[in-house]
Amino acid sequence: MRRSFTRVCGFVLAALALPVLAVGSATAATKTPTTTTVKLASTSLSGDGSTFQKGFNDVAIGYFKQQQKGVSISYQGVGSGQGRTDFANKVVDFAGTDAPYAAGAAPTDPFLYFPTVVAPITVSYNVLGVTGLKLSPDSIAKIFQAQITKWDDAAIKTDNPTAKLPSTTITVVHRADGSGTTQNFTNFLVKASPTVWTLGTGSTVQWPASTQGASGNGGVAQLVKSTDGAIGYVDFSDAVAGELTYASIKNSSGKYVKASTTSASLALEGLTINPDLTFDPINASGAAGYPITAPTWIMVYATQADAKKGAALKAFLKFIYGTGTNQGQTLAKTVDYAPLPKSVLAKAKAQLSKVIVPT
């Protein structure tokens, strides 16, 4: 289902204010959760970080509010890098991130990574008359390093031998803020195009001066949509919401795969999950998997200082892992995210016991 930016923005704002939200169903708003829950004491939770997971978080918060009217949850999409900083400084109760802390940068107090959903990172483009574009990792690397500057370049023609490509100048759009989406996108290029890509990987990289930056996934999506000849990396939810056109990407099996929740789920098949529940599905093996599939986590401290906040945070995570009507994992696809595989979901649920709430 495609949604306009106006509709999505209104939908996201409504998620924080209304007790029930529905996507694509007129009857869903009248349904109530199928599970009985203990009512929590009134409290408020604040979180920030990943814009990649924000669309899912906002909807999950809206439905959780239906069950727990006394709990207020706010989540600001400020980028994974800022989220990790705010979490380490304890200015938020939880934070969203699309990449783990770098070695030596993690908070000293014990904390936990809770995976929530996964989703593709699209390579979205705006070239008049061009659809069905295919791009290899080497071509993407050259485009984003400004080594390819025209859409009719020979490398793009090799990927698309039957396409009619114009000589339009390429405008590269990237994230201007510290971003887990940037880290995962550049991680893909490090893995899939090691002999071409030279900019490394991280939440920020030194982009060529000719490129343009924008804040958040939504900002990149808007700039791509409004600029003829533009190309940028955008999370799947924002790409669909903005009605962007995105390329099929060549995966490690040599197959060109288009971004979807299904191809994202397939990228996780057989993946190794680390003991701390971090994992890396970027450029994973498998002919049907989308190669730029990104994970995302909510980070919480293992020992909660406030009993009411701790109980509410633990209940919210439990809700995210629910698979019943109007619960987190069921809601994921309605906003263009893929739910966690059963194997990962089981480990995430088990880890909830490690969150210690004072009595």
Secondary structure, 3 states (H helix, E strand, C coil): CCCCHHHHHHHHHHHHHCCCCCCCCCCHHHCCCCCCCCCCCCEEEEEEECCCCHHHHHHHHHHHHHHCCCEEEEEEECCHHHHHHHHHCCCCCEEEECCCCCCCCCCCCCEEEEEEEEEEEEEEEECCCCCCCEECHHHHHHHHCCCCCECCCHHHHHHCCCCCCCCCECEEEEECCCCHHHHHHHHHHHHHCCCCCCCCCCCCCCCCCCCEEECHHHHHHHHHHHCCCEEEEEEHHHHHHCCCEECEEECCCCCEECCCHHHHHHCCCCCCCCCCCCCCCCCCCCCCCCCCEEEEEEEEECECCCHHHHHHHHHHHHHHCCCCCCCHHHHHHHHCCECCCHHHHHHHHHHHHHCECCC
